[in-house]
Amino acid sequence: MPSTTSTGRAPRISLRTPPPPRQGRYRCASGRSAAGPSSAAGLHGGPWPSRLRRALDRESFELHYQPIVALRDGRVSHYEALLRLADDPAGGLLSPGVFLPAAERYGLVCEIDRMVLARVARMLGRDPAMAHTTVAINVSALSVTDPTMLRFIAGTLARHGLDPQRLAIEITETAAISDMDAARAFCGGVLDLGCGLALDDFGAGFGSFQYLKRLPFSHLKIDGGFIRELPSSRTDQLVVRALARIVRGMGRETIAEFVGDEPTMTMLRAYDVDYAQGFYVGKPASLQRRRQAA
């Protein structure tokens, strides 16, 4: 990902209306959910704690990657890693919305975060096809407040000989709210390591603008609730234009989520938003599928 204008670092992957399936984070748009995330047994295979432990031990989680493009020239800037669980009896992939609440409830979400970080770093360090690629990874609120997480990230980068500029961390407003002091220390630590730091889903909550003052970041991801109807909503247009201007004035960059069509892309360019992510830009895909399509 290109560097920010203020730091020179290369970073890197609740709405007003009910959202469609998410397109990022451990977010994904596929997977059946015949039993909701609150179900003790989930879809099959016994209680969630044992299923998730089995998935970690057997490496049953899959990572897919969604491109994020630079609006000024249309090139792929970097990718966001998206998590799925291969634990569907019909052979499909489960959405994070099905299993992550259970992972948080049973204290396994931090281990999943670390697994994702380790796998992405290993891939970036070993795969020649990804030699110049940057990947963004979301981490949970529990990982943001974990005092050992920064040390884990630093150790993972060193273990794989990875340039920190090729890894970005994304945190959501929810993660910041849980402990603002810890979130501020975590964000600063990530940037000090040389990684990128994006504030994800910005605008989804009521206190969002406070985070612009209190949290260090390199990129801000504008919540999809302001993007999906951008060409037809005057309110969304005013908000997105103002956010882009504020963030650019701070020497940072913006990313628009949930970009669904060319009119939205055109408007984002006119507002000087820096990057776009969404199904119109590119759908999530495994590395194997990306290689086959290349």
Residue pairs with C-beta under 8 A, 6 or more apart in sequence:
1 10
1 11
1 12
1 68
1 77
1 78
1 134
1 165
1 168
1 196
1 219
2 10
2 70
2 77
2 253
3 9
3 10
3 11
3 165
4 11
4 218
4 219
4 251
4 252
4 253
5 251
5 252
5 253
6 250
6 251
6 252
7 191
7 218
7 251
9 165
9 191
9 194
9 195
9 196
9 218
10 134
10 165
10 166
10 196
11 78
11 134
11 136
11 165
11 168
11 195
11 196
11 197
11 198
11 218
11 219
12 68
12 77
12 78
12 80
12 134
12 135
12 136
12 166
12 167
12 168
12 195
12 196
12 198
12 219
13 24
13 65
13 66
13 67
13 68
13 78
13 79
13 80
13 81
13 82
13 135
13 136
13 277
14 173
14 201
14 204
14 205
15 204
15 223
15 224
15 225
16 225
17 225
19 224
19 225
20 29
21 27
21 28
21 29
21 30
21 95
21 97
22 28
22 29
22 96
22 97
23 29
23 66
23 224
23 257
23 258
23 277
23 278
23 279
23 284
24 66
24 80
24 82
24 138
24 200
24 257
24 277
25 80
25 82
25 83
25 96
25 138
25 170
25 172
25 200
26 82
26 83
26 96
26 100
26 112
26 116
26 138
27 82
27 96
27 97
28 64
28 82
28 83
28 84
28 93
28 95
28 96
28 284
29 95
29 279
29 283
29 284
30 84
30 92
30 93
30 95
31 84
31 85
31 88
31 92
31 93
31 94
31 95
31 98
32 43
32 88
32 90
32 92
32 94
33 43
33 94
33 95
33 97
33 98
34 43
35 41
35 42
35 43
35 98
36 98
37 97
37 98
37 99
37 100
37 101
37 102
38 101
39 48
40 47
40 48
41 47
41 48
42 48
42 51
42 87
42 98
42 99
42 102
43 87
43 88
43 89
43 94
43 98
44 87
44 88
44 89
45 51
45 54
45 87
48 99
48 102
48 103
48 105
48 106
49 102
49 106
49 108
51 87
51 99
52 99
52 102
52 103
52 106
52 108
52 112
53 108
54 60
55 61
55 85
55 86
55 87
56 108
56 111
56 112
56 115
60 85
60 86
60 87
61 83
61 84
61 85
61 86
61 112
61 115
61 116
62 83
62 84
62 85
62 86
62 93
62 286
63 81
63 82
63 83
63 84
63 116
63 119
63 120
63 286
63 287
64 81
64 82
64 84
64 284
64 285
64 286
65 79
65 80
65 81
65 82
65 135
65 284
65 285
65 286
65 287
65 290
66 79
66 80
66 82
66 277
66 282
66 283
66 284
66 285
67 76
67 78
67 79
67 277
67 281
67 282
68 76
68 77
68 78
68 79
68 80
68 136
68 255
68 275
68 276
68 277
68 281
69 75
69 76
69 77
69 275
69 276
69 277
69 281
69 282
70 76
70 77
70 274
70 275
71 265
71 268
71 269
71 273
71 274
71 275
71 276
72 269
72 274
76 282
77 134
77 275
78 133
78 134
78 135
78 136
78 168
79 133
79 134
79 135
79 136
80 135
80 136
80 137
80 138
80 170
80 277
81 116
81 120
81 135
81 136
81 137
81 138
82 96
82 284
83 96
83 112
83 116
84 93
84 94
84 95
84 96
85 93
85 94
85 96
85 98
85 99
86 93
86 94
87 94
87 99
88 94
100 109
100 112
102 108
103 109
103 112
104 140
104 142
109 140
109 142
109 143
110 140
110 142
110 143
110 146
110 149
112 140
113 137
113 139
113 140
113 142
113 143
113 149
114 143
114 152
116 137
117 137
117 139
117 152
117 153
117 156
117 167
118 156
120 135
120 137
120 167
121 156
121 157
121 159
121 160
121 162
121 167
122 160
123 130
123 287
124 130
124 133
124 135
124 160
124 162
124 166
124 167
125 160
125 161
125 162
126 160
127 287
129 287
129 291
130 287
133 166
134 165
134 166
134 167
134 168
134 196
135 166
135 167
135 168
136 168
136 169
136 170
136 196
136 198
137 167
137 168
137 169
137 170
138 169
138 170
138 171
138 172
138 200
139 149
139 169
139 170
139 171
139 175
140 175
141 171
141 172
141 174
141 175
141 177
141 178
141 179
143 149
144 171
144 175
144 176
144 178
144 179
144 182
144 183
144 186
145 178
145 179
145 182
145 183
145 186
149 186
150 186
150 189
150 190
150 193
153 167
153 169
153 190
153 193
153 195
154 193
156 162
157 164
157 167
157 193
157 195
163 194
164 193
164 194
164 195
165 194
165 195
165 196
167 195
167 196
168 195
168 196
168 197
168 198
168 218
168 219
169 190
169 195
169 196
169 197
169 198
170 197
170 198
170 199
170 200
170 221
171 183
171 186
171 187
171 197
171 198
171 199
171 200
172 199
172 200
172 201
172 204
173 199
173 200
173 201
173 202
173 204
173 205
173 207
173 208
173 211
174 205
175 183
176 183
176 199
176 211
176 215
177 205
177 207
180 214
183 215
184 214
184 215
184 216
187 197
187 215
187 216
187 217
188 216
190 196
190 197
191 197
191 216
191 217
191 218
196 218
196 219
197 216
197 217
197 218
197 219
198 217
198 218
198 219
198 220
198 221
198 255
199 211
199 215
199 217
199 219
199 220
199 221
200 221
201 221
201 223
201 224
201 257
202 208
202 211
202 220
202 221
202 222
202 223
202 243
203 222
203 223
203 225
203 226
203 239
203 243
204 223
204 225
212 220
212 246
212 247
212 250
217 252
218 252
218 253
219 252
219 253
219 254
219 255
219 274
219 275
220 243
220 247
220 252
220 253
220 254
220 255
221 254
221 255
221 256
221 257
221 277
222 240
222 243
222 244
222 254
222 255
222 256
222 257
222 273
223 257
224 257
224 258
224 278
226 236
226 239
226 240
226 243
227 236
227 240
227 256
227 257
227 258
227 259
227 260
227 264
227 268
227 278
228 258
228 260
229 236
230 236
230 237
230 240
230 264
230 267
230 268
231 261
231 263
231 264
231 267
237 267
237 271
240 256
240 267
240 268
240 271
240 273
241 271
243 254
244 254
244 271
244 272
244 273
245 272
247 253
247 254
248 254
248 272
253 274
253 275
254 273
254 274
254 275
255 273
255 274
255 275
255 276
255 277
256 264
256 268
256 273
256 275
256 276
256 277
256 278
257 277
257 278
258 277
258 278
259 265
259 268
259 276
259 277
259 278
259 279
259 280
259 281
260 278
260 279
260 280
261 280
262 280
264 280
265 276
265 280
265 281
268 276
285 293
